Amino acid sequence: MTNSTIRAAGFGLRKPKRLNPGRNLAGTVDAVGTAVTGFEPGDEVFGICDSSFAEYVRVRTDKLATKPSNLSFDEAAAVPVSALTALQAVRDHGRVEAGHKVLIVGASGGVGSFAVQIAKAFGADVTGVCSTANVDMVRGIGADHVVDYTRDDIADGRDRFDVILDMAGNRRLSHLRRALIPNGRLVIVGGEPVAGGWAVPTVSCGRPCSHCSSSRIRARSSHAPGRCMGPGALATWPE
Ligand SMILES: NC(=O)c1ccc[n+]([C@@H]2O[C@H](COP(=O)([O-])OP(=O)(O)OC[C@H]3O[C@@H](n4cnc5c(N)ncnc54)[C@H](OP(=O)(O)O)[C@@H]3O)[C@@H](O)[C@H]2O)c1
């Protein structure tokens, strides 16, 4: 077989069928385009791009920020997508404010661990939900209370929350609802994989998922149809 046959069969003719993996980057600017301002070779940066597992990447400047000097490259590379997702969930969809009681299901995970810290920074009273092994870690990053989901039920009636952020995605809406105050806000992060990304589980993105389509709630999202990546539905009830 020739090289071109192999390429056509495996990788695509004109361009790769699949992008190389990796969305987060941290590194040193090697070269900048002629129209670029604000960055120059040698700058230490972090941000988001495609195929960031490669040694060299091309990145838009609006997806790049200066790396804080107190973070290593490894630490900075762990931040962009997960922390932005958490920020959108806590600030934009959850509209968390000081004094809110916030339940974060999946508090020990990639998104949830940032969500705990961001919600705390906004002055919320945060309850994190995780497994036994992660209870101390979740408390260590600032959660005021921790529920071990292997032992306790978040909807046992003892507490009700102004905002619930569900990163684990494995609870029925009716169950989450029991832990929410009337007019509370539920933000579901994640969704079902679709070609090219993640569909946000919301009726307004045009890809209703099993969470929302069978529920009695109205779901709203600021995402445009079909352009959803990251955090999911904002649901409130009653209307
Ligand atoms: N990571 C990202 O950058 C990113 C970006 C956009 C969207 N998302 C989406 O966000 C969602 C979460 O992603 P992630 O990266 O944060 O996942 P992750 O790191 O795997 O974390 C999953 C979390 O869910 C918890 N969990 C597992 N089973 C549970 C249960 N039965 N009850 C309650 N909690 C449970 C885990 O707790 P234990 O580990 O303690 O068991 C952990 O805290 C996914 O749908 C993902 O596609 C992620």
The ligand as an SDF file (V2000), in Angstrom:
LIG
                    3D

 48 52  0  0  0  0  0  0  0  0999 V2000
  -13.9200   18.3030   32.7780 N   0  0  0  0  0  0  0  0  0  0  0  0
  -14.2340   19.2200   31.8570 C   0  0  0  0  0  0  0  0  0  0  0  0
  -13.3960   20.0630   31.4460 O   0  0  0  0  0  0  0  0  0  0  0  0
  -15.6390   19.2970   31.3150 C   0  0  0  0  0  0  0  0  0  0  0  0
  -15.9690   20.3510   30.4530 C   0  0  0  0  0  0  0  0  0  0  0  0
  -17.2760   20.4290   29.9790 C   0  0  0  0  0  0  0  0  0  0  0  0
  -18.2220   19.4960   30.3590 C   0  0  0  0  0  0  0  0  0  0  0  0
  -17.8430   18.4760   31.1860 N   0  0  0  0  0  0  0  0  0  0  0  0
  -18.8840   17.5120   31.5680 C   0  0  0  0  0  0  0  0  0  0  0  0
  -19.1360   17.6990   32.9510 O   0  0  0  0  0  0  0  0  0  0  0  0
  -19.4780   16.4480   33.5420 C   0  0  0  0  0  0  0  0  0  0  0  0
  -18.5170   16.1710   34.7050 C   0  0  0  0  0  0  0  0  0  0  0  0
  -17.2140   16.1270   34.1860 O   0  0  0  0  0  0  0  0  0  0  0  0
  -15.9500   16.0260   35.1630 P   0  0  0  0  0  0  0  0  0  0  0  0
  -14.7510   16.1150   34.2770 O   0  0  0  0  0  0  0  0  0  0  0  0
  -16.0920   16.9700   36.3040 O   0  0  0  0  0  0  0  0  0  0  0  0
  -16.1020   14.5100   35.6610 O   0  0  0  0  0  0  0  0  0  0  0  0
  -15.2370   13.7230   36.7350 P   0  0  0  0  0  0  0  0  0  0  0  0
  -13.9410   14.4180   36.9620 O   0  0  0  0  0  0  0  0  0  0  0  0
  -15.2230   12.3030   36.3020 O   0  0  0  0  0  0  0  0  0  0  0  0
  -16.0900   13.8530   38.0780 O   0  0  0  0  0  0  0  0  0  0  0  0
  -17.2980   13.1590   38.2550 C   0  0  0  0  0  0  0  0  0  0  0  0
  -17.8320   13.5370   39.6140 C   0  0  0  0  0  0  0  0  0  0  0  0
  -19.0750   12.8680   39.8130 O   0  0  0  0  0  0  0  0  0  0  0  0
  -19.0440   12.2320   41.0820 C   0  0  0  0  0  0  0  0  0  0  0  0
  -19.9390   11.0990   41.0940 N   0  0  0  0  0  0  0  0  0  0  0  0
  -19.7850    9.8980   40.4810 C   0  0  0  0  0  0  0  0  0  0  0  0
  -20.8500    9.0950   40.7490 N   0  0  0  0  0  0  0  0  0  0  0  0
  -21.6720    9.8180   41.5400 C   0  0  0  0  0  0  0  0  0  0  0  0
  -22.9240    9.5530   42.1580 C   0  0  0  0  0  0  0  0  0  0  0  0
  -23.5660    8.3670   42.0180 N   0  0  0  0  0  0  0  0  0  0  0  0
  -23.4810   10.5120   42.9110 N   0  0  0  0  0  0  0  0  0  0  0  0
  -22.8790   11.7230   43.0710 C   0  0  0  0  0  0  0  0  0  0  0  0
  -21.6910   12.0310   42.5110 N   0  0  0  0  0  0  0  0  0  0  0  0
  -21.1050   11.0930   41.7550 C   0  0  0  0  0  0  0  0  0  0  0  0
  -17.6050   11.8730   41.2920 C   0  0  0  0  0  0  0  0  0  0  0  0
  -17.3580   11.6760   42.6840 O   0  0  0  0  0  0  0  0  0  0  0  0
  -16.2450   10.5970   43.1800 P   0  0  0  0  0  0  0  0  0  0  0  0
  -15.0830   10.7070   42.2150 O   0  0  0  0  0  0  0  0  0  0  0  0
  -15.8940   11.0590   44.5500 O   0  0  0  0  0  0  0  0  0  0  0  0
  -16.9110    9.2520   43.0920 O   0  0  0  0  0  0  0  0  0  0  0  0
  -16.9290   13.1270   40.7600 C   0  0  0  0  0  0  0  0  0  0  0  0
  -16.9430   14.1650   41.7340 O   0  0  0  0  0  0  0  0  0  0  0  0
  -19.3910   15.4030   32.4200 C   0  0  0  0  0  0  0  0  0  0  0  0
  -20.6710   15.2330   31.8740 O   0  0  0  0  0  0  0  0  0  0  0  0
  -18.4740   16.0750   31.4130 C   0  0  0  0  0  0  0  0  0  0  0  0
  -18.7250   15.6350   30.1160 O   0  0  0  0  0  0  0  0  0  0  0  0
  -16.5910   18.3700   31.6780 C   0  0  0  0  0  0  0  0  0  0  0  0
  1  2  1  0
  2  3  2  0
  2  4  1  0
  4  5  1  0
  4 48  2  0
  5  6  2  0
  6  7  1  0
  7  8  2  0
  8  9  1  0
  8 48  1  0
  9 10  1  0
  9 46  1  0
 10 11  1  0
 11 12  1  0
 11 44  1  0
 12 13  1  0
 13 14  1  0
 14 15  2  0
 14 16  1  0
 14 17  1  0
 17 18  1  0
 18 19  2  0
 18 20  1  0
 18 21  1  0
 21 22  1  0
 22 23  1  0
 23 24  1  0
 23 42  1  0
 24 25  1  0
 25 26  1  0
 25 36  1  0
 26 27  1  0
 26 35  1  0
 27 28  2  0
 28 29  1  0
 29 30  1  0
 29 35  2  0
 30 31  1  0
 30 32  2  0
 32 33  1  0
 33 34  2  0
 34 35  1  0
 36 37  1  0
 36 42  1  0
 37 38  1  0
 38 39  2  0
 38 40  1  0
 38 41  1  0
 42 43  1  0
 44 45  1  0
 44 46  1  0
 46 47  1  0
M  CHG  2   8   1  16  -1
M  END
$$$$
